[in-house]
């Protein structure tokens, strides 16, 4: 996860706004119940959606 979020944000010069789940930063997060690395189909049943720090589901 860090390789896909933190380092690119750092290299693009926006690590103070995005890249990690930290208070004060923008975050788009989805949560599922299970291991999506083993069962990619779990992404079809998302339990939680947070976009720009606001919960939508």
PQR file with spaces between the fields and no chain letter, atoms N, CA, C, O and H, PARSE charges and radii, in Angstrom:
ATOM       1  N    UNK     1       0.821   -1.195    0.000 -0.4000 1.5000
ATOM       2  CA   UNK     1       0.000    0.000    0.000 -0.0000 2.0000
ATOM       3  C    UNK     1       0.865    1.259    0.000  0.5500 1.7000
ATOM       4  O    UNK     1       0.595    2.218   -0.723 -0.5500 1.4000
ATOM       5  N    UNK     2       1.883    1.233    0.806 -0.4000 1.5000
ATOM       6  CA   UNK     2       2.735    2.412    0.909 -0.0000 2.0000
ATOM       7  C    UNK     2       3.390    2.749   -0.431  0.5500 1.7000
ATOM       8  O    UNK     2       3.510    3.917   -0.798 -0.5500 1.4000
ATOM       9  H    UNK     2       2.102    0.454    1.394  0.4000 1.0000
ATOM      10  N    UNK     3       3.809    1.713   -1.150 -0.4000 1.5000
ATOM      11  CA   UNK     3       4.448    1.938   -2.451 -0.0000 2.0000
ATOM      12  C    UNK     3       3.493    2.579   -3.447  0.5500 1.7000
ATOM      13  O    UNK     3       3.928    3.295   -4.349 -0.5500 1.4000
ATOM      14  H    UNK     3       3.711    0.764   -0.852  0.4000 1.0000
ATOM      15  N    UNK     4       2.204    2.330   -3.296 -0.4000 1.5000
ATOM      16  CA   UNK     4       1.215    2.859   -4.234 -0.0000 2.0000
ATOM      17  C    UNK     4       0.621    4.194   -3.800  0.5500 1.7000
ATOM      18  O    UNK     4      -0.067    4.844   -4.587 -0.5500 1.4000
ATOM      19  H    UNK     4       1.850    1.749   -2.563  0.4000 1.0000
ATOM      20  N    UNK     5       0.874    4.614   -2.563 -0.4000 1.5000
ATOM      21  CA   UNK     5       0.240    5.843   -2.080 -0.0000 2.0000
ATOM      22  C    UNK     5       1.248    6.871   -1.547  0.5500 1.7000
ATOM      23  O    UNK     5       1.300    8.000   -2.033 -0.5500 1.4000
ATOM      24  H    UNK     5       1.432    4.086   -1.923  0.4000 1.0000
ATOM      25  N    UNK     6       2.028    6.485   -0.569 -0.4000 1.5000
ATOM      26  CA   UNK     6       2.915    7.445    0.089 -0.0000 2.0000
ATOM      27  C    UNK     6       4.028    7.947   -0.828  0.5500 1.7000
ATOM      28  O    UNK     6       4.210    9.153   -0.992 -0.5500 1.4000
ATOM      29  H    UNK     6       1.985    5.567   -0.174  0.4000 1.0000
ATOM      30  N    UNK     7       4.765    7.019   -1.420 -0.4000 1.5000
ATOM      31  CA   UNK     7       5.914    7.423   -2.233 -0.0000 2.0000
ATOM      32  C    UNK     7       5.518    8.261   -3.443  0.5500 1.7000
ATOM      33  O    UNK     7       6.165    9.276   -3.703 -0.5500 1.4000
ATOM      34  H    UNK     7       4.617    6.039   -1.287  0.4000 1.0000
ATOM      35  N    UNK     8       4.476    7.883   -4.201 -0.4000 1.5000
ATOM      36  CA   UNK     8       4.074    8.764   -5.301 -0.0000 2.0000
ATOM      37  C    UNK     8       3.659   10.161   -4.822  0.5500 1.7000
ATOM      38  O    UNK     8       3.981   11.158   -5.469 -0.5500 1.4000
ATOM      39  H    UNK     8       3.950    7.058   -3.990  0.4000 1.0000
ATOM      40  N    UNK     9       2.948   10.235   -3.693 -0.4000 1.5000
ATOM      41  CA   UNK     9       2.556   11.543   -3.154 -0.0000 2.0000
ATOM      42  C    UNK     9       3.791   12.359   -2.787  0.5500 1.7000
ATOM      43  O    UNK     9       3.837   13.565   -3.030 -0.5500 1.4000
ATOM      44  H    UNK     9       2.687    9.426   -3.168  0.4000 1.0000
ATOM      45  N    UNK    10       4.778   11.708   -2.210 -0.4000 1.5000
ATOM      46  CA   UNK    10       6.018   12.385   -1.836 -0.0000 2.0000
ATOM      47  C    UNK    10       6.757   12.889   -3.071  0.5500 1.7000
ATOM      48  O    UNK    10       7.194   14.040   -3.106 -0.5500 1.4000
ATOM      49  H    UNK    10       4.740   10.729   -2.013  0.4000 1.0000
ATOM      50  N    UNK    11       6.897   12.044   -4.074 -0.4000 1.5000
ATOM      51  CA   UNK    11       7.611   12.413   -5.304 -0.0000 2.0000
ATOM      52  C    UNK    11       6.903   13.519   -6.077  0.5500 1.7000
ATOM      53  O    UNK    11       7.552   14.304   -6.768 -0.5500 1.4000
ATOM      54  H    UNK    11       6.542   11.109   -4.046  0.4000 1.0000
ATOM      55  N    UNK    12       5.571   13.588   -5.966 -0.4000 1.5000
ATOM      56  CA   UNK    12       4.814   14.633   -6.661 -0.0000 2.0000
ATOM      57  C    UNK    12       4.707   15.918   -5.837  0.5500 1.7000
ATOM      58  O    UNK    12       4.157   16.915   -6.305 -0.5500 1.4000
ATOM      59  H    UNK    12       5.044   12.950   -5.405  0.4000 1.0000
ATOM      60  N    UNK    13       5.230   15.890   -4.619 -0.4000 1.5000
ATOM      61  CA   UNK    13       5.229   17.081   -3.779 -0.0000 2.0000
ATOM      62  C    UNK    13       3.900   17.385   -3.113  0.5500 1.7000
ATOM      63  O    UNK    13       3.651   18.530   -2.735 -0.5500 1.4000
ATOM      64  H    UNK    13       5.676   15.080   -4.239  0.4000 1.0000
ATOM      65  N    UNK    14       3.037   16.379   -2.960 -0.4000 1.5000
ATOM      66  CA   UNK    14       1.733   16.603   -2.328 -0.0000 2.0000
ATOM      67  C    UNK    14       1.541   15.752   -1.076  0.5500 1.7000
ATOM      68  O    UNK    14       0.408   15.541   -0.643 -0.5500 1.4000
ATOM      69  H    UNK    14       3.240   15.449   -3.267  0.4000 1.0000
ATOM      70  N    UNK    15       2.623   15.264   -0.494 -0.4000 1.5000
ATOM      71  CA   UNK    15       2.547   14.379    0.669 -0.0000 2.0000
ATOM      72  C    UNK    15       1.956   15.057    1.899  0.5500 1.7000
ATOM      73  O    UNK    15       1.542   14.378    2.838 -0.5500 1.4000
ATOM      74  H    UNK    15       3.543   15.435   -0.846  0.4000 1.0000
ATOM      75  N    UNK    16       1.913   16.389    1.906 -0.4000 1.5000
ATOM      76  CA   UNK    16       1.291   17.075    3.041 -0.0000 2.0000
ATOM      77  C    UNK    16      -0.237   17.059    2.937  0.5500 1.7000
ATOM      78  O    UNK    16      -0.919   17.387    3.908 -0.5500 1.4000
ATOM      79  H    UNK    16       2.249   16.940    1.143  0.4000 1.0000
ATOM      80  N    UNK    17      -0.785   16.685    1.778 -0.4000 1.5000
ATOM      81  CA   UNK    17      -2.233   16.647    1.575 -0.0000 2.0000
ATOM      82  C    UNK    17      -2.783   15.241    1.400  0.5500 1.7000
ATOM      83  O    UNK    17      -3.905   14.964    1.824 -0.5500 1.4000
ATOM      84  H    UNK    17      -0.232   16.418    0.989  0.4000 1.0000
ATOM      85  N    UNK    18      -2.015   14.344    0.784 -0.4000 1.5000
ATOM      86  CA   UNK    18      -2.478   12.985    0.465 -0.0000 2.0000
ATOM      87  C    UNK    18      -1.340   11.986    0.658  0.5500 1.7000
ATOM      88  O    UNK    18      -0.201   12.370    0.925 -0.5500 1.4000
ATOM      89  H    UNK    18      -1.103   14.569    0.440  0.4000 1.0000
ATOM      90  N    UNK    19      -1.664   10.699    0.520 -0.4000 1.5000
ATOM      91  CA   UNK    19      -0.621    9.673    0.531 -0.0000 2.0000
ATOM      92  C    UNK    19      -0.653    8.755    1.735  0.5500 1.7000
ATOM      93  O    UNK    19      -0.203    7.613    1.653 -0.5500 1.4000
ATOM      94  H    UNK    19      -2.589   10.388    0.303  0.4000 1.0000
ATOM      95  N    UNK    20      -1.176    9.235    2.854 -0.4000 1.5000
ATOM      96  CA   UNK    20      -1.306    8.408    4.053 -0.0000 2.0000
ATOM      97  C    UNK    20      -2.645    8.720    4.720  0.5500 1.7000
ATOM      98  O    UNK    20      -3.249    9.761    4.464 -0.5500 1.4000
ATOM      99  H    UNK    20      -1.542   10.164    2.921  0.4000 1.0000
ATOM     100  N    UNK    21      -3.090    7.826    5.561 -0.4000 1.5000
ATOM     101  CA   UNK    21      -4.327    8.060    6.315 -0.0000 2.0000
ATOM     102  C    UNK    21      -3.934    8.758    7.610  0.5500 1.7000
ATOM     103  O    UNK    21      -3.553    8.126    8.595 -0.5500 1.4000
ATOM     104  H    UNK    21      -2.598    6.980    5.769  0.4000 1.0000
ATOM     105  N    UNK    22      -4.038   10.071    7.574 -0.4000 1.5000
ATOM     106  CA   UNK    22      -3.608   10.918    8.675 -0.0000 2.0000
ATOM     107  C    UNK    22      -4.626   12.042    8.848  0.5500 1.7000
ATOM     108  O    UNK    22      -5.141   12.556    7.854 -0.5500 1.4000
ATOM     109  H    UNK    22      -4.348   10.585    6.773  0.4000 1.0000
ATOM     110  N    UNK    23      -4.932   12.439   10.096 -0.4000 1.5000
ATOM     111  CA   UNK    23      -5.859   13.556   10.289 -0.0000 2.0000
ATOM     112  C    UNK    23      -5.402   14.799    9.522  0.5500 1.7000
ATOM     113  O    UNK    23      -4.230   15.174    9.559 -0.5500 1.4000
ATOM     114  H    UNK    23      -4.514   12.022   10.903  0.4000 1.0000
ATOM     115  N    UNK    24      -6.348   15.425    8.830 -0.4000 1.5000
ATOM     116  CA   UNK    24      -6.045   16.629    8.073 -0.0000 2.0000
ATOM     117  C    UNK    24      -5.723   16.386    6.614  0.5500 1.7000
ATOM     118  O    UNK    24      -5.617   17.340    5.843 -0.5500 1.4000
ATOM     119  H    UNK    24      -7.300   15.121    8.799  0.4000 1.0000
ATOM     120  N    UNK    25      -5.563   15.127    6.211 -0.4000 1.5000
ATOM     121  CA   UNK    25      -5.278   14.814    4.816 -0.0000 2.0000
ATOM     122  C    UNK    25      -6.533   14.312    4.123  0.5500 1.7000
ATOM     123  O    UNK    25      -7.431   13.753    4.753 -0.5500 1.4000
ATOM     124  H    UNK    25      -5.649   14.352    6.837  0.4000 1.0000
ATOM     125  N    UNK    26      -6.577   14.524    2.795 -0.4000 1.5000
ATOM     126  CA   UNK    26      -7.680   13.997    2.001 -0.0000 2.0000
ATOM     127  C    UNK    26      -7.492   12.493    1.851  0.5500 1.7000
ATOM     128  O    UNK    26      -6.372   12.013    1.675 -0.5500 1.4000
ATOM     129  H    UNK    26      -5.847   14.977    2.283  0.4000 1.0000
ATOM     130  N    UNK    27      -8.594   11.757    1.922 -0.4000 1.5000
ATOM     131  CA   UNK    27      -8.502   10.314    1.790 -0.0000 2.0000
ATOM     132  C    UNK    27      -9.732    9.765    1.089  0.5500 1.7000
ATOM     133  O    UNK    27     -10.861   10.147    1.398 -0.5500 1.4000
ATOM     134  H    UNK    27      -9.503   12.147    2.065  0.4000 1.0000
ATOM     135  N    UNK    28      -9.503    8.872    0.151 -0.4000 1.5000
ATOM     136  CA   UNK    28     -10.567    8.109   -0.469 -0.0000 2.0000
ATOM     137  C    UNK    28     -10.307    6.663   -0.082  0.5500 1.7000
ATOM     138  O    UNK    28      -9.293    6.083   -0.469 -0.5500 1.4000
ATOM     139  H    UNK    28      -8.586    8.561   -0.099  0.4000 1.0000
ATOM     140  N    UNK    29     -11.225    6.083    0.681 -0.4000 1.5000
ATOM     141  CA   UNK    29     -11.017    4.748    1.244 -0.0000 2.0000
ATOM     142  C    UNK    29     -12.243    3.889    0.988  0.5500 1.7000
ATOM     143  O    UNK    29     -13.375    4.359    1.099 -0.5500 1.4000
ATOM     144  H    UNK    29     -12.049    6.555    0.995  0.4000 1.0000
ATOM     145  N    UNK    30     -12.014    2.635    0.645 -0.4000 1.5000
ATOM     146  CA   UNK    30     -13.098    1.665    0.620 -0.0000 2.0000
ATOM     147  C    UNK    30     -12.708    0.529    1.551  0.5500 1.7000
ATOM     148  O    UNK    30     -11.526    0.216    1.698 -0.5500 1.4000
ATOM     149  H    UNK    30     -11.094    2.253    0.554  0.4000 1.0000
ATOM     150  N    UNK    31     -13.693   -0.084    2.175 -0.4000 1.5000
ATOM     151  CA   UNK    31     -13.445   -1.203    3.074 -0.0000 2.0000
ATOM     152  C    UNK    31     -14.352   -2.365    2.689  0.5500 1.7000
ATOM     153  O    UNK    31     -15.536   -2.186    2.405 -0.5500 1.4000
ATOM     154  H    UNK    31     -14.653    0.170    2.056  0.4000 1.0000
ATOM     155  N    UNK    32     -13.775   -3.543    2.687 -0.4000 1.5000
ATOM     156  CA   UNK    32     -14.523   -4.760    2.409 -0.0000 2.0000
ATOM     157  C    UNK    32     -14.228   -5.764    3.509  0.5500 1.7000
ATOM     158  O    UNK    32     -13.217   -5.655    4.204 -0.5500 1.4000
ATOM     159  H    UNK    32     -12.813   -3.688    2.918  0.4000 1.0000
ATOM     160  N    UNK    33     -15.106   -6.734    3.664 -0.4000 1.5000
ATOM     161  CA   UNK    33     -14.935   -7.770    4.676 -0.0000 2.0000
ATOM     162  C    UNK    33     -14.281   -8.988    4.026  0.5500 1.7000
ATOM     163  O    UNK    33     -14.956   -9.811    3.408 -0.5500 1.4000
ATOM     164  H    UNK    33     -15.926   -6.822    3.100  0.4000 1.0000
ATOM     165  N    UNK    34     -12.963   -9.090    4.172 -0.4000 1.5000
ATOM     166  CA   UNK    34     -12.254  -10.235    3.615 -0.0000 2.0000
ATOM     167  C    UNK    34     -10.936   -9.840    2.984  0.5500 1.7000
ATOM     168  O    UNK    34     -10.522   -8.682    3.043 -0.5500 1.4000
ATOM     169  H    UNK    34     -12.415   -8.421    4.674  0.4000 1.0000
ATOM     170  N    UNK    35     -10.290  -10.808    2.385 -0.4000 1.5000
ATOM     171  CA   UNK    35      -8.972  -10.650    1.790 -0.0000 2.0000
ATOM     172  C    UNK    35      -9.111  -10.484    0.277  0.5500 1.7000
ATOM     173  O    UNK    35      -9.296  -11.465   -0.443 -0.5500 1.4000
ATOM     174  H    UNK    35     -10.627  -11.749    2.336  0.4000 1.0000
ATOM     175  N    UNK    36      -9.023   -9.236   -0.203 -0.4000 1.5000
ATOM     176  CA   UNK    36      -9.186   -8.995   -1.633 -0.0000 2.0000
ATOM     177  C    UNK    36      -7.996   -9.487   -2.450  0.5500 1.7000
ATOM     178  O    UNK    36      -8.100   -9.640   -3.667 -0.5500 1.4000
ATOM     179  H    UNK    36      -8.873   -8.440    0.382  0.4000 1.0000
ATOM     180  N    UNK    37      -6.882   -9.732   -1.799 -0.4000 1.5000
ATOM     181  CA   UNK    37      -5.747  -10.295   -2.525 -0.0000 2.0000
ATOM     182  C    UNK    37      -6.016  -11.740   -2.926  0.5500 1.7000
ATOM     183  O    UNK    37      -5.491  -12.215   -3.933 -0.5500 1.4000
ATOM     184  H    UNK    37      -6.797   -9.607   -0.811  0.4000 1.0000
ATOM     185  N    UNK    38      -6.823  -12.430   -2.149 -0.4000 1.5000
ATOM     186  CA   UNK    38      -7.195  -13.815   -2.475 -0.0000 2.0000
ATOM     187  C    UNK    38      -8.506  -13.890   -3.234  0.5500 1.7000
ATOM     188  O    UNK    38      -8.679  -14.747   -4.101 -0.5500 1.4000
ATOM     189  H    UNK    38      -7.249  -12.044   -1.331  0.4000 1.0000
ATOM     190  N    UNK    39      -9.438  -12.988   -2.910 -0.4000 1.5000
ATOM     191  CA   UNK    39     -10.775  -13.024   -3.499 -0.0000 2.0000
ATOM     192  C    UNK    39     -11.138  -11.634   -4.035  0.5500 1.7000
ATOM     193  O    UNK    39     -11.817  -10.863   -3.357 -0.5500 1.4000
ATOM     194  H    UNK    39      -9.298  -12.292   -2.205  0.4000 1.0000
ATOM     195  N    UNK    40     -10.693  -11.324   -5.231 -0.4000 1.5000
ATOM     196  CA   UNK    40     -10.905  -10.009   -5.824 -0.0000 2.0000
ATOM     197  C    UNK    40     -12.386   -9.678   -5.965  0.5500 1.7000
ATOM     198  O    UNK    40     -12.753   -8.503   -5.988 -0.5500 1.4000
ATOM     199  H    UNK    40     -10.142  -11.951   -5.782  0.4000 1.0000
ATOM     200  N    UNK    41     -13.232  -10.681   -6.059 -0.4000 1.5000
ATOM     201  CA   UNK    41     -14.675  -10.450   -6.214 -0.0000 2.0000
ATOM     202  C    UNK    41     -15.288   -9.760   -4.996  0.5500 1.7000
ATOM     203  O    UNK    41     -16.405   -9.250   -5.085 -0.5500 1.4000
ATOM     204  H    UNK    41     -12.934  -11.635   -6.041  0.4000 1.0000
ATOM     205  N    UNK    42     -14.589   -9.731   -3.866 -0.4000 1.5000
ATOM     206  CA   UNK    42     -15.081   -9.025   -2.678 -0.0000 2.0000
ATOM     207  C    UNK    42     -15.263   -7.532   -2.937  0.5500 1.7000
ATOM     208  O    UNK    42     -16.027   -6.868   -2.235 -0.5500 1.4000
ATOM     209  H    UNK    42     -13.682  -10.145   -3.793  0.4000 1.0000
ATOM     210  N    UNK    43     -14.569   -7.006   -3.934 -0.4000 1.5000
ATOM     211  CA   UNK    43     -14.705   -5.587   -4.258 -0.0000 2.0000
ATOM     212  C    UNK    43     -16.082   -5.251   -4.818  0.5500 1.7000
ATOM     213  O    UNK    43     -16.426   -4.077   -4.955 -0.5500 1.4000
ATOM     214  H    UNK    43     -13.949   -7.546   -4.504  0.4000 1.0000
ATOM     215  N    UNK    44     -16.867   -6.268   -5.141 -0.4000 1.5000
ATOM     216  CA   UNK    44     -18.228   -6.041   -5.619 -0.0000 2.0000
ATOM     217  C    UNK    44     -19.193   -5.773   -4.470  0.5500 1.7000
ATOM     218  O    UNK    44     -20.322   -5.341   -4.706 -0.5500 1.4000
ATOM     219  H    UNK    44     -16.588   -7.222   -5.030  0.4000 1.0000
ATOM     220  N    UNK    45     -18.771   -6.019   -3.232 -0.4000 1.5000
ATOM     221  CA   UNK    45     -19.619   -5.802   -2.061 -0.0000 2.0000
ATOM     222  C    UNK    45     -18.876   -4.927   -1.049  0.5500 1.7000
ATOM     223  O    UNK    45     -18.367   -5.420   -0.042 -0.5500 1.4000
ATOM     224  H    UNK    45     -17.855   -6.370   -3.040  0.4000 1.0000
ATOM     225  N    UNK    46     -18.820   -3.642   -1.327 -0.4000 1.5000
ATOM     226  CA   UNK    46     -18.087   -2.693   -0.492 -0.0000 2.0000
ATOM     227  C    UNK    46     -18.909   -2.353    0.742  0.5500 1.7000
ATOM     228  O    UNK    46     -20.096   -2.044    0.639 -0.5500 1.4000
ATOM     229  H    UNK    46     -19.233   -3.241   -2.145  0.4000 1.0000
ATOM     230  N    UNK    47     -18.273   -2.413    1.915 -0.4000 1.5000
ATOM     231  CA   UNK    47     -18.939   -2.139    3.188 -0.0000 2.0000
ATOM     232  C    UNK    47     -18.875   -0.671    3.597  0.5500 1.7000
ATOM     233  O    UNK    47     -19.782   -0.175    4.265 -0.5500 1.4000
ATOM     234  H    UNK    47     -17.309   -2.665    1.999  0.4000 1.0000
ATOM     235  N    UNK    48     -17.806    0.033    3.199 -0.4000 1.5000
ATOM     236  CA   UNK    48     -17.593    1.403    3.652 -0.0000 2.0000
ATOM     237  C    UNK    48     -16.923    2.205    2.547  0.5500 1.7000
ATOM     238  O    UNK    48     -15.985    1.727    1.909 -0.5500 1.4000
ATOM     239  H    UNK    48     -17.069   -0.369    2.656  0.4000 1.0000
ATOM     240  N    UNK    49     -17.401    3.422    2.321 -0.4000 1.5000
ATOM     241  CA   UNK    49     -16.786    4.334    1.354 -0.0000 2.0000
ATOM     242  C    UNK    49     -16.567    5.672    2.044  0.5500 1.7000
ATOM     243  O    UNK    49     -17.499    6.255    2.597 -0.5500 1.4000
ATOM     244  H    UNK    49     -18.163    3.810    2.839  0.4000 1.0000
ATOM     245  N    UNK    50     -15.333    6.152    2.007 -0.4000 1.5000
ATOM     246  CA   UNK    50     -15.002    7.476    2.533 -0.0000 2.0000
ATOM     247  C    UNK    50     -14.306    8.234    1.408  0.5500 1.7000
ATOM     248  O    UNK    50     -13.293    7.783    0.874 -0.5500 1.4000
ATOM     249  H    UNK    50     -14.576    5.678    1.557  0.4000 1.0000
ATOM     250  N    UNK    51     -14.864    9.394    1.056 -0.4000 1.5000
ATOM     251  CA   UNK    51     -14.283   10.213   -0.007 -0.0000 2.0000
ATOM     252  C    UNK    51     -14.038   11.605    0.544  0.5500 1.7000
ATOM     253  O    UNK    51     -14.951   12.249    1.060 -0.5500 1.4000
ATOM     254  H    UNK    51     -15.687    9.761    1.490  0.4000 1.0000
ATOM     255  N    UNK    52     -12.808   12.061    0.434 -0.4000 1.5000
ATOM     256  CA   UNK    52     -12.381   13.359    0.970 -0.0000 2.0000
ATOM     257  C    UNK    52     -12.778   13.511    2.434  0.5500 1.7000
ATOM     258  O    UNK    52     -13.187   14.587    2.870 -0.5500 1.4000
ATOM     259  H    UNK    52     -12.066   11.537    0.016  0.4000 1.0000
ATOM     260  N    UNK    53     -12.651   12.412    3.190 -0.4000 1.5000
ATOM     261  CA   UNK    53     -12.916   12.452    4.617 -0.0000 2.0000
ATOM     262  C    UNK    53     -14.366   12.383    5.012  0.5500 1.7000
ATOM     263  O    UNK    53     -14.682   12.456    6.199 -0.5500 1.4000
ATOM     264  H    UNK    53     -12.319   11.538    2.836  0.4000 1.0000
ATOM     265  N    UNK    54     -15.271   12.243    4.043 -0.4000 1.5000
ATOM     266  CA   UNK    54     -16.695   12.180    4.329 -0.0000 2.0000
ATOM     267  C    UNK    54     -17.227   10.783    4.030  0.5500 1.7000
ATOM     268  O    UNK    54     -16.980   10.241    2.953 -0.5500 1.4000
ATOM     269  H    UNK    54     -15.014   12.184    3.078  0.4000 1.0000
ATOM     270  N    UNK    55     -17.951   10.204    4.974 -0.4000 1.5000
ATOM     271  CA   UNK    55     -18.483    8.846    4.818 -0.0000 2.0000
ATOM     272  C    UNK    55     -19.732    8.864    3.933  0.5500 1.7000
ATOM     273  O    UNK    55     -20.666    9.628    4.178 -0.5500 1.4000
ATOM     274  H    UNK    55     -18.151   10.645    5.849  0.4000 1.0000
ATOM     275  N    UNK    56     -19.736    8.017    2.909 -0.4000 1.5000
ATOM     276  CA   UNK    56     -20.866    7.913    1.995 -0.0000 2.0000
ATOM     277  C    UNK    56     -21.656    6.631    2.161  0.5500 1.7000
ATOM     278  O    UNK    56     -22.842    6.593    1.834 -0.5500 1.4000
ATOM     279  H    UNK    56     -18.978    7.396    2.710  0.4000 1.0000
ATOM     280  N    UNK    57     -21.038    5.600    2.654 -0.4000 1.5000
ATOM     281  CA   UNK    57     -21.731    4.329    2.857 -0.0000 2.0000
ATOM     282  C    UNK    57     -21.249    3.677    4.121  0.5500 1.7000
ATOM     283  O    UNK    57     -21.713    2.592    4.472 -0.5500 1.4000
ATOM     284  H    UNK    57     -20.075    5.631    2.920  0.4000 1.0000
